[in-house]
Every structure is written in structure tokens, then in C-alpha cells.
Amino acid sequence: MPLTPTAKVVADVVTAGGGLGAFNVITLEHAEAIGRGAESAARPVIAAIQDIVGELDVLQRELDRIANEIAFIRQPVRFVALRAAAYALLPAAILIASHFLITVVLDVPLAYLRLASILVPLLFGIAACAINKVSLRAAAGLGAACAILSVSGMLVAIAYVDESPVLPENWREWREAIEYVLSIALAFITGSILVNFLLRILPSTIATRDRPNVLAYRLARLLGQHAVEETLRRRARRIQDLARKMIALAGLVATASASVYTGLKGIIGH
């Protein structure tokens, strides 16, 4: 069966209006079986070698990390300034403008402001991770900077309009300001975790090459002690992949819930 570029195979199938099968190849026997089946059916197929797919994913992440490090080493001031402007100053400016518009110009319920304060940093957190491959640690720093700038700007705007002190005057006001900062920062981090889960963790568990750890092997044996080694290995890998996805999903749910709770706590309480 001849080898054909994937783009040409897909284009031909789309033109013909048919379907195209794609299969993971783990062993040589799998590749031979897929090839024979395709020849018998006279249909094209895509064969993806599982180990290579997993390795390419790991290499791509490492390449992204190294590219960011090289960019930082070459022009550290420009590197930091561009990301700070794009993912801290810009969302902070949008939130401050939204605050002024909602509370001063339109005088509508604060729920709209709180929702904007969750959605805006969430979207910028998604963009930071998806476009600039920002790490979770960097996302936390950018989220914190965005939150502090946003709340500081809002306090200055309120002080200017009401002719009152900029800083909160009692513990209740300080607590509200701190909760607002946490809500914005956590929403930003949630966006980063969401992209990391959907674009990195989820695909890597579909085509992973990692050797299952000892705990995964033990759990696999508990589910069937008399299974052959190959079956245990696959079962352990599925357990490990599921655990990895559940941990990432738990982190996503936790940060999102904390962001929503701290952002809407005051409104819900009233």
C-alpha cells in the first residue's frame, strides 16, 4: 500500500464525500493488520504510531519552553514588558473602564461588574497560555498583577468620584478588596489551566508513551490478578491517564469555583 501525504489523503476524501479512518499503531502486528484491511477495502487510512505521537507532544512542549527562555535571555525587558502589557495592563484597563461605566455612568447592579471581572481575566488567561505558551507559574504572576492593578484602579476611580480616601477604611472594605483581587487572579489562572487541560493533558493521555507508575500497576492488579502482563500494562496506563485527567480537572473546578465564589460572594450575601 503506497504512502501518501496526509493533506492529499484528506483532500481526496473530502472531494469524494467519504470517510477516513485513523488508527493508533502500537506494535508491528497492528500496522500490518491495518495495512491489509485498508488494501482489502481499497480505502485510505491514517496510521499514527503511538510512541511517536506521544514523544512529539513532549518535544513540542519542551520546544515551547526553550523558545520562551531564549526570548527572555535575548531581550528580557521587551519579553516581560510585552507580556505584562498584553496580559496584565490591557485586561486591567478593560476592567477599570467596565467598573467606571457600570458603577458611575450606567449605575446598574454590581452583578454585571462581577461577571465581567470573571470573564475578562478568564479570556486573557486562555489567550496567554494558548498564544504565548505561558506556564502556570507565569500565569499566576500575570493574574496577580492584573488583579492588583484592576482593584487599585477601581479604588482610585471611586475615591475620585466620591472624594473619599483611596485605601479602604475598615476591615470589611479591606476584605472585599482582597476577595475581589483573588477572584480576578483565580479567573486568570482558571483560563490557563483550561487550555493546559484541553490542549496538553487531554491529548497526551490519548496518545501517551509514559510507563505506568507502581501505584497504577498495583491498582491494575487489584482489578484482575490473573491478567497477562500486556493487559496489566494497558490497564495501568488507562488508570494513570484517568488519574492525570481527574487531577487537572479538579484543579480547574477548584480555581473556577473559588473565582466565582469570591467574585459573587458579596452580591449573593446581600
C-alpha positions in Angstrom: 0.0 0.0 0.0 1.7 3.3 -1.1 2.5 6.1 1.3 0.6 9.3 0.6 0.9 12.8 2.4 -1.9 13.2 4.9 -3.1 16.5 3.3 -3.6 14.8 -0.1 -5.5 11.9 1.5 -7.8 14.2 3.4 -8.4 16.4 0.4 -9.3 13.4 -1.8 -11.7 12.0 0.8 -13.4 15.4 1.3 -13.7 15.7 -2.5 -15.2 12.2 -2.8 -17.5 12.9 0.2 -16.4 9.8 2.1 -14.9 9.0 5.4 -11.3 8.4 6.6 -10.2 6.0 9.3 -7.3 6.9 11.7 -5.8 4.2 13.9 -3.2 4.1 16.6 -0.3 1.7 15.9 1.3 0.2 19.0 3.1 -2.9 17.6 4.2 -4.1 14.1 1.3 -6.5 14.0 -1.1 -3.6 14.4 0.5 -1.8 11.4 0.3 -5.0 9.2 -3.3 -5.6 10.1 -4.3 -2.0 9.4 -2.5 -2.1 6.1 -4.1 -5.4 5.0 -7.5 -4.2 6.0 -7.1 -1.0 4.0 -5.9 -2.9 1.0 -8.9 -5.3 1.2 -11.3 -2.4 1.5 -9.5 -0.3 -1.1 -9.7 2.6 1.3 -7.0 5.0 2.6 -6.2 5.1 6.3 -4.1 7.1 8.6 -1.7 5.1 10.9 -0.4 7.1 13.9 2.5 5.4 15.8 1.5 5.9 19.4 5.0 6.3 20.8 6.0 8.8 18.2 2.8 10.9 18.7 3.4 11.0 22.5 7.1 11.8 22.0 6.3 14.6 19.6 3.9 16.1 22.1 6.5 16.1 24.8 9.1 17.6 22.4 6.7 20.3 21.4 6.1 21.4 25.0 9.9 21.3 25.6 10.4 23.4 22.5 7.8 26.0 23.6 9.6 26.2 27.0 13.0 26.6 25.5 11.7 29.2 23.0 10.3 31.3 25.8 13.6 31.0 27.7 15.7 32.1 24.7 13.4 35.0 24.1 13.7 36.1 27.7 17.5 35.8 27.7 17.9 37.8 24.4 15.6 40.6 25.3 14.4 40.3 29.0 12.9 43.8 29.2 11.0 43.5 26.0 9.9 40.0 26.8 8.5 41.0 30.2 7.1 44.3 29.0 5.1 42.8 26.1 3.5 40.1 28.3 2.8 42.5 31.1 1.2 44.9 28.7 -0.9 42.3 26.9 -2.0 40.2 29.9 -1.9 42.5 32.9 -2.2 46.1 31.8 -4.7 45.6 29.0 -7.2 43.4 31.0 -6.8 45.8 34.0 -7.6 48.7 31.8 -10.7 46.9 30.4 -11.9 46.1 34.0 -11.3 49.6 35.2 -13.2 51.0 32.3 -16.0 48.5 32.9 -16.1 49.5 36.5 -16.5 53.2 35.7 -19.1 52.5 33.1 -21.2 50.2 35.2 -21.0 52.0 38.6 -20.8 55.6 37.6 -22.2 56.1 34.1 -24.9 53.5 33.8 -25.4 52.8 37.6 -26.6 49.3 37.0 -26.3 46.3 39.5 -22.8 45.3 40.5 -23.5 41.7 39.4 -22.6 42.8 35.8 -19.3 44.1 37.1 -18.5 40.9 39.0 -19.3 38.8 36.0 -17.1 40.9 33.8 -14.4 40.6 36.4 -14.5 36.8 36.0 -14.9 36.6 32.2 -12.3 39.2 31.2 -9.4 37.6 33.1 -10.6 34.2 32.2 -10.3 35.0 28.4 -6.9 36.7 28.9 -5.7 33.6 30.8 -6.8 31.4 27.9 -5.1 33.7 25.4 -1.8 33.8 27.4 -1.5 30.0 27.5 -2.8 29.3 24.0 -0.9 32.0 22.2 2.3 32.7 24.1 2.6 29.3 25.8 2.7 30.9 29.3 3.4 28.5 32.1 1.1 28.1 35.0 3.6 29.8 37.3 3.8 32.8 34.9 0.0 32.8 34.5 -0.3 33.1 38.3 2.1 36.1 38.3 0.2 37.8 35.4 -3.1 37.1 37.1 -2.0 38.6 40.3 -0.6 41.7 38.6 -3.8 42.1 36.6 -5.9 41.7 39.7 -3.9 44.2 41.8 -3.8 46.8 39.0 -7.5 46.4 38.4 -8.6 46.8 42.0 -6.2 49.6 42.6 -7.5 51.5 39.6 -11.1 50.9 40.8 -10.3 52.2 44.2 -8.7 55.3 42.7 -11.8 55.9 40.5 -14.1 55.5 43.4 -12.0 57.9 45.5 -12.0 60.5 42.7 -15.8 60.4 42.1 -16.8 60.2 45.8 -14.0 62.4 47.0 -13.1 59.8 49.6 -9.8 58.1 50.7 -8.3 55.7 48.2 -7.5 53.0 50.7 -10.3 51.0 52.4 -11.2 52.5 55.8 -12.2 49.4 57.7 -11.7 45.6 57.8 -14.9 44.9 55.8 -13.7 47.1 52.9 -10.3 45.5 53.0 -11.8 42.0 52.9 -14.0 42.9 49.9 -10.9 44.3 48.1 -8.8 41.2 48.8 -11.7 38.9 47.7 -12.0 40.9 44.5 -8.3 40.6 43.8 -8.5 36.8 44.5 -11.5 36.5 42.1 -9.7 38.2 39.2 -6.4 36.3 39.8 -8.1 32.9 40.1 -10.2 33.5 36.9 -6.9 34.2 35.0 -5.4 31.0 36.4 -8.5 29.1 35.5 -8.1 30.1 31.9 -4.6 28.9 31.8 -5.5 25.6 33.5 -8.4 25.1 31.0 -6.1 25.5 28.0 -3.4 23.3 29.6 -6.1 20.6 30.2 -7.7 20.7 26.7 -4.6 21.2 24.6 -1.9 19.4 26.5 -3.0 16.9 29.2 -6.1 15.5 27.4 -4.3 14.9 24.0 -1.2 13.5 25.8 -3.3 10.9 27.7 -4.9 9.8 24.4 -1.5 9.1 22.9 0.8 8.7 25.8 4.1 6.9 25.9 4.7 7.2 29.6 5.4 4.0 31.5 2.7 3.4 34.1 3.9 4.0 37.7 3.9 1.5 40.5 0.7 2.6 42.1 -1.2 2.3 38.7 0.2 -1.2 38.3 -1.0 -2.2 41.8 -4.5 -0.9 41.1 -4.5 -2.7 37.8 -3.6 -6.0 39.5 -6.4 -5.5 42.1 -8.8 -5.3 39.2 -7.6 -8.6 37.8 -4.7 -10.6 39.4 -4.6 -13.3 36.7 -4.3 -11.0 33.7 -1.3 -11.2 31.4 1.4 -8.6 31.6 0.4 -6.8 28.4 -3.2 -6.5 29.7 -2.0 -5.2 33.1 0.2 -2.6 31.4 -2.6 -1.3 29.3 -4.9 -1.3 32.2 -2.4 0.5 34.4 -1.8 3.1 31.7 -5.5 3.8 31.5 -5.7 4.2 35.3 -2.7 6.6 35.2 -4.2 8.6 32.3 -7.6 8.8 34.1 -5.9 10.0 37.3 -3.9 12.6 35.4 -7.1 14.0 33.8 -9.0 13.9 37.1 -6.3 15.9 38.9 -6.2 18.5 36.2 -10.0 18.7 36.1 -10.1 19.0 39.9 -7.7 21.9 39.8 -9.8 23.6 37.0 -13.0 23.2 39.0 -11.4 24.4 42.2 -9.9 27.6 40.8 -13.1 28.3 38.8 -15.3 27.7 41.8 -13.1 29.9 44.1 -13.1 32.7 41.5 -16.9 32.7 41.1 -17.4 32.4 44.9 -15.1 35.2 45.8 -16.3 37.4 42.9 -20.1 37.0 43.7 -19.9 36.4 47.4 -20.8 39.9 48.4 -23.7 40.1 45.9 -25.1 36.7 46.9 -24.8 37.5 50.5 -26.9 40.6 50.0 
